[in-house]
Amino acid sequence: MDLQLAGKRAVVTGASRGIGFAVARALAAEGADVVLAARGKDALDQAVERLASAGGGRVLPVVTDTTDDASVRELVRRTQQAFGGVDILVNAAATPASAAGAPPALADLEDEGLRREVETKVLGYLRCARAAAPLMVAQGWGRIVNVSGLNARQAGNLVGSVRNVAVAAMTKNLADELGPHGVNVTVVHPGTTITEASPAKFAAMAAAAGVEQAEIVRRLESSVSIGRLVTAAEVADTVAFLCSPLSVAINGDAIAVGGGTRGAIHY
C-alpha cells in the first residue's frame, strides 16, 4: 500500500530512540522528510547516522526541549526554514512509564512527580501542536499523532494513568477544533513495547522480583492476546498509517497498539 507520504514534511519528537526513532525511520522509509527532535545532541546525531544509512527522505536533527516553549517554536521555525512547512507532527517525547521504578503508593506520591510528568508529556505535546498547527491549518492539511500509553485504560500507576488520559482528552479536543481545517489528530496507546532499552529494563525487573529474565518476559507476554510483545517498529507502522492521507476517516480517536489486552472490551 502506498501511504502517499513521499514529500510530506514531518516532525517527530523523542526521535533519538525507542518508539520515536522507529516512527522517524518508518516515515523516512516512506519518502517523507523528517525532523528528529530530542534533548540529547549525541543521541540525535547517532539516530541521524542510522537513518542516513537506510535511505529515504531527508533527515534533519534539531536539539529540542519540549518543556520550553521557545525551544519548541524554534523547532518549528527550523523545520519551516529547511523544508518549507510542516505536514505531520508525531509527539513521542516523554519519560518512559517505568523510568522511575515501581509506581509510588498514594502516601509516597509527591506533587512534583506528577507535575514533572504533565509538564513533559501533556504540556510538551500541547506546545508542539500549538506551534505546528497554524502551518497545517494555513495549507488545509495535516496530521498530529500523540503517542500515549495503555495506562490510560488501566489502574495500577496513578501518574501514568493521569498523564495518558490527559493526552487522550487533549487529542479529542484538538481533533474537534482542527478537523474542519483538514488536520486530523489521533492518539496511539502502546503497551509494553520491545525497544533497545528492553533488555536492561527486563533485567532490572527480574532482579527486583528475584526471578529469571525469561520469566519476566513470559509474564508480560501472558497478558497480550497475540502471545508476544509488540516491537517499536510495529507501533511505528500504525503511526505511519495515521500520518498518511489514507487515515482521513480516523480523527480524535485512540488506537491501542499493544497487541491486544486480554479480557477488556473497549467500545
Summary of the structure (lengths in Angstrom):
residues: 267
radius of gyration: 17.9
end to end distance: 27.9
largest distance: 56.2
contacts: 931
relative contact order: 0.15
helix: 51%
strand: 16%
